Amino acid sequence: MADVFNYLPMLEGEELMYVQHLIKDLSDDQAKQFAMIYSARRKDPQIILITCLVGFLGIAGIHRFLLEQIGMGILYILTGGLCWIGTIVDLVNYKKLTYEYNLKIANDVSMIIKSRN
């Protein structure tokens, strides 16, 4: 079993446990491949927080584009972050938004690595 913390030291909490579960059956080489791909694709919650704060400067929705929620990003841009209410809600929930995105990416990367065998 590969030690995910050696490959992805930036993970913590639920994300760390989830990724450990995903790679528990992978070889060391596969775990390294997973770590390289996942670390390149995952989003840092602090980046999402900063881009969400940019919404108050008149460019609402950038964080939604980063999270690959294109429709919501366009809606936020056209409505000023749904009159700032959506942006405020996203400020409160930025960690949850990032966590959900990262879980999706972890699943996708896991499927790619497992399909290579």
Buried (B, 14 or more C-beta within 10 A) or exposed (E): EBEBEEBBEEBEEEBBEBBBEBBEEBEEEBBBBBBEBBBEBBBEBEEBBEBBBBBBEEEBBBBBBBBEBEEBBEBBBEBBBBEBEBBBBBBEBBBEBBBEBBBEBBEEBBEEBEEEE
